Amino acid sequence: MTTDVSGDIKKNINGSLLSGVILIVLGIVAIAIPAVSTIFAETWIALILASAGVTKIIYGFQNRNNGGFIWQILLGALYIATGIMLFTNPWTGIITLTLLLGSFLLTEGVFELILAFRLRPQSNWTWVLGDGIITLLLGALIWFNWPSNAPWIIGTLLGASILSTGVSRLMLSWNARAALESQAS
């Protein structure tokens, strides 16, 4: 019975290693061809918004006697219209999403800085300060280079995130494998 558990753990670790490698490759590809990954991300967001709109409208009709029916329908229509706009006008969608991303990062950076100074009495507050500064700089970089950075920035950041996740998964899996092997010996 112990062997079966160990075998299952090894299979899970191997699957995790494989998914880490796949994520690393996808992250590198996304960074290498950022325009394609930007279009992919924009199209994905369009499909998610349109699907969420349909879901909101269905929910509105199912719960029309509970109040808020008109608002659910209008909100669903807004989601669908936004999704269609992003899908049919990808360049406009990319420019808009890039501006929103820059605005989000600027806002997040300011909030992180405020949080850092509120956490100042704690010993590790400088990590939050560093995060706030980097996030603020990324937001400013996007804003001050907008719209010329729109074709590549979302794909590059998406690729960096996927690559980072893949490396993290790979390292955790290797550590788990090493721990399992040292426990077996």
NUKOL-425793 format. One record per residue: x, y, z of N, C-alpha, C in turn; residue in one letter. Coordinates in steps of 0.2 Angstrom, whole numbers, padded with zeros to 4 digits, always signed. Example, Ala and Ser with C-alpha at 12.3 -4.5 7.8 and 13.67 -1.06 7.14 Angstrom:
// residues 2
+0066-0028+0039+0062-0022+0039+0066-0016+0039A
+0064-0011+0035+0068-0005+0036+0064+0000+0039S
// end
This chain:
// residues 185
+0004-0006+0000+0000+0000+0000+0004+0006+0000M
+0010+0006+0004+0014+0012+0004+0017+0013-0003T
+0019+0008-0007+0021+0008-0014+0017+0012-0018T
+0010+0010-0018+0005+0014-0022+0005+0021-0020D
+0005+0023-0014+0005+0030-0012+0011+0034-0015V
+0017+0030-0014+0023+0033-0017+0023+0034-0025S
+0020+0029-0028+0019+0029-0035+0015+0034-0037G
+0009+0036-0034+0005+0041-0035+0008+0048-0034D
+0012+0048-0029+0016+0055-0028+0021+0056-0034I
+0024+0051-0036+0029+0051-0041+0026+0053-0048K
+0020+0051-0049+0016+0052-0055+0014+0060-0055K
+0012+0062-0049+0010+0069-0048+0016+0074-0049N
+0021+0072-0046+0027+0076-0047+0029+0076-0054I
+0029+0070-0057+0031+0070-0064+0026+0075-0069N
+0020+0074-0067+0015+0078-0070+0016+0086-0069G
+0018+0087-0063+0020+0094-0061+0026+0097-0065S
+0031+0092-0065+0037+0094-0069+0036+0095-0076L
+0031+0091-0079+0030+0092-0086+0026+0099-0087L
+0021+0100-0083+0017+0106-0083+0022+0112-0083S
+0027+0112-0078+0032+0117-0077+0035+0118-0084G
+0038+0113-0087+0042+0114-0093+0037+0117-0099V
+0031+0114-0099+0026+0117-0104+0025+0124-0103I
+0024+0126-0097+0023+0134-0095+0029+0138-0097L
+0035+0135-0095+0041+0139-0097+0042+0140-0105I
+0040+0135-0109+0040+0135-0116+0035+0140-0118V
+0029+0140-0116+0024+0144-0118+0026+0151-0116L
+0029+0152-0110+0031+0159-0108+0036+0162-0113G
+0041+0158-0114+0046+0160-0119+0043+0162-0126I
+0039+0158-0128+0035+0159-0135+0031+0166-0134V
+0028+0167-0129+0024+0173-0128+0028+0179-0128A
+0034+0178-0125+0039+0184-0125+0042+0185-0132I
+0044+0179-0135+0047+0180-0141+0043+0183-0147A
+0036+0181-0147+0031+0184-0151+0026+0188-0148I
+0027+0194-0145+0023+0197-0140+0016+0200-0144P
+0017+0201-0150+0011+0204-0154+0006+0198-0155A
+0008+0192-0156+0003+0187-0156+0000+0185-0149V
+0004+0185-0144+0002+0184-0138-0003+0189-0135S
-0002+0195-0137-0006+0201-0136-0013+0200-0139T
-0013+0198-0145-0019+0197-0149-0023+0191-0146I
-0019+0186-0144-0022+0180-0141-0026+0183-0134F
-0022+0186-0130-0025+0189-0124-0031+0193-0125A
-0031+0198-0129-0036+0202-0131-0042+0198-0133E
-0041+0193-0138-0047+0189-0140-0050+0185-0134T
-0046+0183-0130-0048+0179-0124-0052+0183-0120W
-0050+0189-0118-0054+0193-0114-0061+0195-0118I
-0061+0196-0124-0067+0197-0128-0072+0191-0127A
-0069+0185-0128-0074+0180-0127-0076+0179-0120L
-0072+0180-0115-0074+0180-0108-0080+0185-0107I
-0079+0191-0109-0084+0196-0108-0090+0194-0111L
-0090+0192-0117-0096+0191-0121-0100+0185-0118A
-0096+0180-0115-0099+0174-0112-0102+0176-0105S
-0099+0180-0102-0101+0183-0095-0108+0187-0096A
-0108+0191-0102-0114+0194-0104-0120+0190-0105G
-0119+0185-0109-0124+0180-0110-0126+0177-0103V
-0122+0175-0099-0123+0172-0092-0127+0177-0088T
-0125+0183-0088-0129+0188-0084-0136+0189-0087K
-0137+0189-0093-0144+0189-0096-0148+0183-0094I
-0145+0177-0095-0149+0171-0093-0151+0172-0086I
-0146+0174-0081-0147+0174-0074-0153+0179-0073Y
-0153+0185-0077-0158+0190-0076-0165+0187-0077G
-0165+0184-0083-0172+0181-0085-0174+0175-0080F
-0169+0171-0077-0171+0166-0072-0173+0169-0065Q
-0171+0175-0064-0173+0179-0058-0176+0185-0059N
-0180+0186-0064-0184+0192-0065-0189+0194-0060R
-0191+0190-0056-0196+0191-0051-0193+0194-0044N
-0186+0193-0044-0183+0195-0038-0180+0202-0038N
-0181+0206-0043-0179+0213-0043-0172+0213-0047G
-0171+0219-0050-0165+0221-0053-0165+0218-0060G
-0171+0216-0063-0171+0212-0070-0168+0217-0075F
-0170+0223-0075-0168+0228-0081-0160+0229-0080I
-0158+0229-0074-0151+0231-0073-0146+0225-0075W
-0149+0219-0073-0145+0213-0075-0145+0212-0083Q
-0151+0214-0086-0151+0214-0094-0146+0219-0097I
-0146+0225-0094-0142+0230-0097-0135+0229-0095L
-0133+0226-0090-0126+0224-0088-0124+0219-0093L
-0128+0214-0094-0127+0208-0098-0125+0211-0105G
-0130+0216-0108-0129+0218-0114-0122+0222-0115A
-0121+0226-0109-0114+0230-0109-0108+0225-0110L
-0109+0219-0106-0103+0214-0107-0103+0212-0114Y
-0108+0210-0117-0108+0207-0124-0106+0212-0129I
-0108+0218-0128-0106+0224-0133-0099+0225-0132A
-0096+0225-0126-0089+0226-0125-0085+0220-0128T
-0087+0214-0127-0084+0208-0130-0084+0208-0137G
-0090+0210-0140-0090+0211-0148-0085+0216-0150I
-0085+0222-0147-0081+0227-0149-0074+0225-0149M
-0072+0222-0143-0065+0219-0143-0063+0214-0148L
-0068+0210-0150-0067+0205-0155-0067+0207-0162F
-0071+0212-0163-0071+0215-0170-0066+0220-0171T
-0064+0224-0166-0059+0229-0167-0053+0227-0162N
-0049+0222-0164-0044+0220-0159-0039+0226-0158P
-0037+0230-0163-0032+0235-0162-0035+0240-0157W
-0041+0242-0157-0044+0247-0152-0044+0244-0145T
-0046+0237-0145-0046+0233-0139-0039+0233-0136G
-0034+0232-0140-0027+0232-0137-0025+0238-0134I
-0026+0244-0138-0024+0250-0135-0028+0252-0129I
-0035+0250-0129-0039+0251-0123-0036+0247-0117T
-0035+0241-0118-0033+0236-0113-0026+0238-0110L
-0022+0241-0115-0015+0243-0112-0016+0249-0108T
-0020+0254-0110-0021+0260-0106-0024+0258-0099L
-0029+0253-0099-0031+0251-0093-0026+0247-0088L
-0022+0243-0091-0017+0240-0088-0012+0245-0085L
-0010+0250-0088-0006+0255-0086-0009+0259-0080G
-0015+0261-0081-0019+0264-0075-0019+0260-0069S
-0021+0253-0070-0021+0249-0065-0015+0248-0061F
-0009+0248-0065-0003+0247-0061-0001+0253-0058L
-0002+0259-0061-0001+0266-0057-0005+0266-0051L
-0011+0264-0051-0015+0264-0045-0013+0259-0040T
-0011+0253-0042-0009+0248-0037-0002+0250-0034E
+0002+0253-0038+0008+0256-0036+0008+0261-0030G
+0003+0266-0031+0002+0271-0026-0001+0267-0020V
-0006+0263-0020-0009+0259-0015-0003+0255-0011F
+0001+0252-0015+0007+0248-0012+0011+0253-0008E
+0013+0259-0010+0017+0263-0007+0014+0266+0000L
+0007+0267-0001+0004+0269+0005+0004+0264+0010I
+0003+0257+0008+0003+0252+0013+0010+0251+0016L
+0015+0252+0012+0022+0251+0014+0023+0255+0020A
+0021+0262+0019+0023+0267+0024+0018+0265+0031F
+0012+0262+0030+0008+0260+0035+0011+0254+0039R
+0015+0250+0035+0018+0244+0038+0025+0246+0041L
+0027+0252+0040+0034+0254+0042+0037+0251+0049R
+0033+0251+0054+0035+0248+0060+0037+0241+0060P
+0034+0237+0055+0036+0230+0054+0043+0229+0051Q
+0046+0223+0052+0053+0222+0050+0053+0222+0042S
+0049+0219+0039+0049+0217+0032+0045+0222+0027N
+0044+0228+0030+0040+0233+0026+0043+0235+0020W
+0050+0234+0019+0053+0237+0013+0052+0232+0007T
+0050+0226+0008+0048+0222+0002+0041+0225-0001W
+0037+0227+0003+0031+0230+0001+0032+0237-0003V
+0037+0241+0000+0039+0247-0003+0043+0245-0010L
+0047+0240-0010+0050+0238-0017+0045+0236-0022G
+0040+0232-0020+0034+0230-0024+0031+0236-0027D
+0029+0241-0022+0026+0247-0024+0029+0251-0029G
+0036+0252-0028+0040+0256-0033+0040+0253-0039I
+0042+0246-0040+0042+0243-0046+0035+0243-0050I
+0030+0242-0046+0023+0242-0049+0022+0249-0052T
+0023+0254-0048+0023+0261-0050+0027+0263-0057L
+0033+0260-0057+0037+0261-0062+0035+0258-0069L
+0032+0252-0068+0029+0248-0073+0023+0252-0076L
+0019+0254-0072+0013+0258-0074+0015+0264-0078G
+0020+0268-0075+0023+0274-0078+0026+0272-0085A
+0029+0267-0085+0032+0264-0092+0027+0263-0097L
+0022+0260-0095+0016+0259-0100+0013+0265-0102I
+0011+0270-0097+0008+0276-0098+0012+0281-0103W
+0018+0281-0101+0022+0286-0105+0024+0284-0112F
+0024+0277-0113+0025+0275-0120+0019+0273-0124N
+0013+0274-0121+0007+0272-0124+0005+0277-0129W
+0003+0275-0135+0000+0269-0137+0006+0265-0141P
+0012+0267-0142+0017+0264-0146+0019+0257-0143S
+0018+0256-0136+0019+0250-0133+0013+0245-0133N
+0008+0247-0136+0002+0243-0135+0002+0236-0139A
+0006+0236-0145+0006+0229-0148+0010+0224-0144P
+0014+0226-0140+0019+0221-0137+0018+0220-0129W
+0016+0225-0126+0017+0225-0119+0013+0220-0115I
+0006+0219-0117+0002+0214-0114+0005+0207-0115I
+0007+0206-0121+0010+0199-0123+0016+0198-0119G
+0020+0203-0118+0027+0202-0115+0026+0201-0108T
+0021+0205-0104+0020+0204-0097+0016+0197-0096L
+0012+0195-0101+0009+0189-0100+0014+0183-0100L
+0018+0184-0105+0024+0179-0106+0028+0178-0100G
+0030+0184-0097+0034+0184-0091+0030+0181-0085A
+0024+0182-0085+0020+0179-0079+0020+0171-0080S
+0019+0169-0086+0018+0162-0088+0025+0159-0087I
+0030+0162-0089+0037+0159-0088+0039+0159-0080L
+0037+0164-0077+0038+0164-0069+0034+0158-0066S
+0028+0157-0068+0024+0152-0065+0027+0145-0067T
+0030+0144-0073+0033+0138-0075+0039+0137-0071G
+0043+0142-0070+0050+0141-0066+0048+0139-0059V
+0043+0142-0056+0041+0141-0049+0038+0134-0049S
+0034+0132-0054+0031+0125-0053+0037+0120-0054R
+0042+0121-0059+0047+0116-0060+0052+0116-0053L
+0053+0121-0050+0057+0121-0044+0054+0118-0039M
+0048+0119-0038+0044+0116-0032+0044+0108-0034L
+0043+0106-0040+0042+0099-0041+0049+0096-0040S
+0054+0099-0042+0061+0096-0041+0062+0095-0034W
+0060+0100-0030+0061+0100-0023+0057+0094-0020N
+0051+0093-0022+0047+0088-0020+0050+0081-0022A
+0053+0081-0028+0056+0074-0030+0062+0073-0026R
+0066+0078-0024+0072+0077-0020+0070+0075-0013A
+0065+0078-0010+0063+0076-0004+0060+0069-0004A
+0056+0067-0009+0054+0060-0009+0059+0055-0010L
+0064+0057-0014+0070+0052-0015+0074+0051-0008E
+0075+0057-0005+0079+0057+0001+0075+0053+0007S
+0069+0054+0007+0065+0050+0011+0065+0042+0010Q
+0065+0041+0004+0065+0034+0002+0072+0030+0004A
+0077+0034+0004+0084+0031+0005+0086+0031+0012S
// end
